[in-house]
Amino acid sequence: MTMDTIDPVLGEAETDTRRQLDALFRRKAPALMRFLSRRTNREDALDLTQEAFLRLTRAADRRPLQKPEAYLARIARNLLRDRAKSVSGHRERTHAVLEPELHAANDGDPHLMLEARQLLERHEAAVLKLKPKEREIYLRHRVDEQPYAEIARDMGLSVSSIEKYMIAAIAAIDRHLGRP
């Protein structure tokens, strides 16, 4: 290696690591972007791709990575999981149970009662369109008020699987109801 190819600040080993990471980025970024785009919107996929490579670079700065591609894949999956939990938590906090008797005006306004009844019917139709396992988990949690851990135990699944089914169910219902 000639002297002019070594970064005077980073040194030879760090320069080599940067080149390897740059090559990995050029090779894997498009595939990672496609992977993330299938699971989230394009803008979030761009953010997650950038964050994944940033974390990979930081990890490589701390220690040599034996399998950087596998490490990158793990980072991307963890970022997706963290994003899903964040979205799920937000939806859980903002998703209210609809009970027409409670939500309609108590003054007997027939128009408000009709709107509430129609919204309930649309919600029920959305629940019926869920995949069977999603519907069962959604109803057990929302109607029967069972905690995720109990549902997971009864169904022989992990709590994280229950969370994923709930995220999918809530997203499908929101789409059906025309919510963002």
N, C-alpha and C positions, 0 to 999 in steps of 0.2 A: 504494500500500500504506500502510495506516495504521500509526502508531507502535506500537499495542498488538498487532499481529500479528507484529512482528519480535522474535525472541528476543534479549534484551539480551546474552546470553553468546555465542551463535553468530553473530549478525549476519544480515543479509538473505539473502546467498547460501547460507549454510549452512542456514538455515531453509527456504529453497526446496528445497534438495537433500533435506532430511529429509522434506519433504512429498511430493516425487516418489518417494522410496524407500518411504514409507508407502503411497502409492497403488499402487506396483508390488507391494508385499507383499500388499495386499488383493486385487489383481487376479490375481496369479500364484501365490501360495502354495498354493491348493487344487490347481491343475494340477500344480505341482511335486511336491506330496505324492503325488498319484496316480501320477505318473511314477516316483517313487522307491519307492513301495509295490509296484509291479509288479516291481521288481528286488531288493527286500529286504523284511524284515518291517516291520510298521507302526511299531513302536517305533524301529527304526533310521531309517526314513523321516522320522519326526518330528525326530530328532536331526540328520539330514543336511539337512533343510529349514531348520532353525534355523541350522545352521552355514553353509549357503550364503548366507543373508541377512546373517548376521553378517559374513562375508567381503566380501560386496558393499558393506555399509555402511562397512567399514574402507577398502576400495578407493576408495569415493566420497569419503571424508574426505581421502584423499591427493591425489586429482586428479579433475577432472570426467570422467564416463563418457559416451562418445558413444552407446553402445548398451547400456544397462544390462540389458535383457532377454537379449540375446545373451551378455553377460558372466555373468549369473546362470546361464544354461544351461551355459556352459562350466565354471563353478565346480561345479555339481551333477554333471556328468559326471566331473570330476576327483575329486570326493569319492567317487563310486561306485567309480571305478577304484582309488583309494587303499584303500578299504574292502575291495574284492575282493582286492587284493594282500595286504593284512594277513591276511584270512581264509585265503587260499591258502597263505601262508607258514606260518600256524599249522597248517593241515591237513597240509601237506607234512612238517612236523616231527613231527606226532603220528600220521601214517598209516604204519603198519608193513607191510612185505611179509609176507604170510602163507605160510609154508612149514610144512605139518603136521609134517613130520619133525623140524623144529627147534623148533617151538612146543609140540608134544605132550610130555608128560612122558617122559623117557628111560627111566623104569622100566617102560615097556610097559603102563601103565594103559589098558585097552581103552576105558573110558568117556571119558577125555581124548582118546584118538586118534579116537574116533567124533565127539566135539564138534568137534575140529579139522577133520576131514574134512567135516562138515556145514557148518561155517563157510566152508570153501574152496568147497564146492559153491554156497552162497548167494552168495559173492563172484563166482564165475564166472558165475552166472545174472545177477547185477547188471551185470556187464561186457557180457554178451551183449545186454542190454536197452538199452545206450547207443546213441545215434545213430551211424551208421557212422563219421563223421569224428571224433567224440568218442572212440569205441572205438579207432580207429587211433592217435590221438595218445596216448591213455592207455596203450595197450599198448607203443607205441614208447618212451615215456618210462619206464614202470614195469618192463616186462619186458626190453626191449632196452637199457635204460639210456641212451637217446639224450638229449642235452641239448636244451632248448627251441630253441636257435639252429639246431641241425642239423635238427630236425624242421621248423622254419619254412622253412629254405632248401629242403629236399627237397619240401615241399608247396606252396611258393610263397606262404606266408603270413607275417605279421609275428610277432615273438616275443610281442607282446601278445595276438594272436589265439590263439596256442598256449596262453598262460596262461589265457585266458578259456575255451577248450575244456577244459583240465584242471580248472579250478574247477568247471565244469558237470558234468564226469564224476565228480569226487570227491564233489560234492554229491549226485548221483543215486545213486551207490553207497552213500553213507552213509544216504540216505533208505531205500533198498532193504534195507539191513541194520538199519534201525531205530536208527541213531545220531543224536544231537542235532546 
